[in-house]
């Protein structure tokens, strides 16, 4: 489903909100973020769209999210919010 610019903003904010609620060093996988976006926001999105938006938020300057470095099981990507992401939510 193609999202409108308003829906994209809600989607990105929802991603930041769920990562902000989970301030562990381990982060969250895209599947958990997807579930939050679908249940809490009612967004009709899929995991590939979550990954696209995580990539977008990571490429921002400064990055609002970051991938958690994994030593074991590198194929399992987890994400966490950055200081810049928390500052954005606080503003």
C-alpha positions, 0 to 999 in steps of 0.5 A: 500500500502506498502511503500518503505523506501524512501517513509516512510521517505517522509511520516514521514517528511510530517507529521512533516512539516504539524504539524510544520505549525500548531503551535497551542496548539490544534494540528491536527487530523490524518484526516487533516494530511492524507489530507496533505500527499495525496495532497501535497506529492501525497502519497497513504496512509490511516488514519491507516497508518498516525496513525501508523507513528504518533505512531512511531514518538511519540515513538522515543527518544526524541519524535518528536510528541505528542498527545494533552491532551484532557479533553473533547472528548478524543476520538478525538486524535489531534497531535502536533510537539515537540521541538525535532521535530522542531529541527529535521526539522531545522537540 
